[in-house]
């Protein structure tokens, strides 16, 4: 090792400006606390109370979640490697590396895409005898096997060509599609050579089999691509090829993709001295595996496939380092293995590191990131922050692992690097080895074992990678985030809105399931990993819970704006300042992060739009599905993201036009369209009220701003619903449904307000009725008393006393009307006028009550009492029974007949006008 024995192989530096950011975070926290205080102090007593409480809960959640996200920004670190020191120190004495590539569906993940990924990792700038590539095909497709067979022959030309001219990237599809290939004279000659001999690998007698130069019209890669794509379109392998290649015989007993035996085929045996490329150099081992599947046995999705690969590879190559990539994530940097080994093989800190995680980057991102699939802020900011607390989580692809940590090894301070794994030596033939290893990939092998629990990847969750990485870190290991300038891997991002929402629904659902499981970082990681890393995990585990708070903010303020109920402080209020500061600080900080990460201004706006769409659809359904699963109404499922798109879909994607076509995600699209239309209806209704009533709604500035921003965010939705005519528009059924739902929601409160208005009128008139009944009861008592004692003079004192009580009651009503504002005054106007008219008439009729014998004046009063007989339950008069008996006796008096026509309903009580 020489003098460089203790020179580090990597460097770690902390981010600059951390102190300034902490000051900013402290001011943001103060603003959040003031917003909480405003919500608590100013809770309304009547109008808007429940909406206010809903926004308070949303503000409370957003504040707490903001605090959780600060863990990934408080202490970011950046790492760089010294590959030259690695090569000087170890030379070719490097550990063996096993590379796992996983695929599960030949339709969603085309075989041509899969083998381009395989060829890119086979061409790593690494000793080929120490490199082994394993393809796990969970669909058990003979089409994928045929494509891998073709790739195994093409690799004999491709790998030496890549290494000779050190080309990047080493995916043939990406390289050949490049329009800026700059070759020297020697490279041109080899480039022509790699384009010939399209069928020479099958026919040794071909005149081109011994060529060292020459030009043919068909390229070798294009020939291979055409054969594979033709077979894929036909859905079968040509019969002559099946007869020629013995490996296809393993499909003779194949029933279906969910019911078949283990299929294991070693296409290139690295131990075989004859496994050479056209330059005479060693080729890496290449293995195809389709593990056994039976309907009655759970197969545990990708985690089960990875565990089967771990067991099978341990008997073939047993590499100390395992790299796993998704089938669409091709190698973009041929030196990525050396970068990872700089961490593992560092003498001072390498023994602590369990895995090295690379970011998940994509090649087909549009300039302004239409669907925000670049995960720019996560890759460039948040994962660096988690690296400062012990390392990022394992995200399932682009990750280098120690084999023994995946097998459940605990960390100890005495542990030191052991890279010289025991080489696999066997005298078995390749056929015998394949037959023996099939049992390791059988359904029953894991029964009564610790696989999926203490060994291998964990089972029981759609995001098995997260809990696997967490459990490894809880055993004392650390992880490292590797984010070089040249990205290590590039994949294929979703090209439609539906694919994007479904993908994030799967991710967020799995994260929430982790939070509620025994592997929750909140309690499983407590005391085992740092608090900052716990909060970092919770940042993603809490994604689905943001849906409820976001829905509150995009529905409640707009509806209350429509009905003139303020939910935020007016601009002139001091309480407006914390709201304004929190909004400006949050979004200016978000914009700064995005631009610093290499994004554009329009890209940031698209990121905010997708943030809103995900929280109101993907996260909402993830939350509901998780609850249903906990209640036992649903089971865990795994949904693959499509990696291919139609030509017209691709064209619209490249033109940055959102794709809403298709019905597979119609519930999510229905929610998006309904929310968009609801906010549009509310802002239009508000503008109509302003125009009619000429009132400015000075206290609703923030509500108006929020509704306006939501309309701008939803502009692509309005386009898809009403302006577009291509196949990417919103389905008509969703458009009609969303318009009706939004209209119903927007008008529901108006209908309730109208009903409440009528109920207020009824309540007020019933109160007036009670006053009138008390007044008439007093008159009745006076009549009875005067009749009984035959007094010559009326008891005017009692009459005046009751009139005074009536006036006091009316005064109380006036006070009640003043408290209830303008609407109550309008509602009470008519009843008050009617009451005054009623009193004037009553005084005229009651002028001669003193004699007690003037039935001409008594009869109108009796008619009124008879009229009110049916409303006895509303008043306070307890003598209506006696009154009715008295009326029955009076009906026998003949003199009443001549008065009946003139006193029938002489003045209608206010209640009858309802």
Helices and strands as residue ranges (DSSP letters): G 2-4, E 10-14, H 18-41, H 49-69, H 71-74, E 77-81, H 83-90, E 97-103, H 111-122, G 128-130, E 131-137, H 142-165, H 172-177, H 185-193, H 220-234, H 239-244, G 246-251, E 263-268, E 285-290, H 301-316, E 321-326, E 330-331, H 336-344, G 350-352, E 353-358, E 361-362, H 376-377, I 378-382, H 383-387, E 399-402, H 403-406, H 430-437, G 438-441, H 464-474, E 478-482, E 489-491, H 497-515, H 531-541, G 543-545, H 546-562, H 576-596, H 601-613, I 614-618, H 619-630, H 647-654, H 666-693, G 698-700, H 701-713, H 715-718, I 719-723, H 732-789, H 796-819, H 821-845, G 849-851, H 855-867, G 868-874, H 880-890, H 895-903, G 910-913
